Amino acid sequence: IPYVIKQQNGGNWFIDMVIIPKERFPVSYNLGDLPDEYDKPELPADETGKYGEGFMVVTPGLSNAARTDDPRYVAVFDGWIPSVNTVEISNGGKGTFTMPKQSITLSARWKYPVDYSIEYYKKADGEYRLENQEALIGYVDDIPAISRSFEGYIRKSVEDERILAKGHTIEVYYDP
């Protein structure tokens, strides 16, 4: 820490601390990889942050973005990704980070909707047969609600009910 030695009126010497203001650096926001076919939500205003201090990202961040050609498909804002590799934003990209000694851009991270299906199989005569199928829209890694039931049948546990990718099919089996 820089300091200055000064002499008081009585001839005594003392150390006077010099406070150096912290440098400020720009923080800007962008929409990340949001495709053109989605509505463009309004970005937060650019700001500045003090080097070495905590910076709170704009939360909740952005509104969700619907596809312009089909409003059933909605990209969900899922936090911010910093342009500086050494910076980590707490709370899954929705909290705070320590301001680096440089400007930083925060890019929106999105969860994109995918088409998936659920197939319902009932056991009859020792074999499972497709009873019903639903085409749905969801998000990768989400666990959809499976509420279908068949009178006289018990649903077996499903090993992984998560939506794994676009076009994924979740198979649900029922035993008598």
Buried (B, 14 or more C-beta within 10 A) or exposed (E): EEEEEEEEEEEEEEEEEEEEEEEBBEBBBBBBEBEEEBBEBEBBEEBEBEEEEEBEBBEEBBEBBBBEEEEEBBBBBBBBBBBBEEBEBEEEBBBBBBBBEEBBBBBBBBBBBBEBBBBBBBBEEEEBEEBEEEEEBBBBEBEBEBEEEEEEBEBEEBEEBBBEEEEBEBBBBBEE
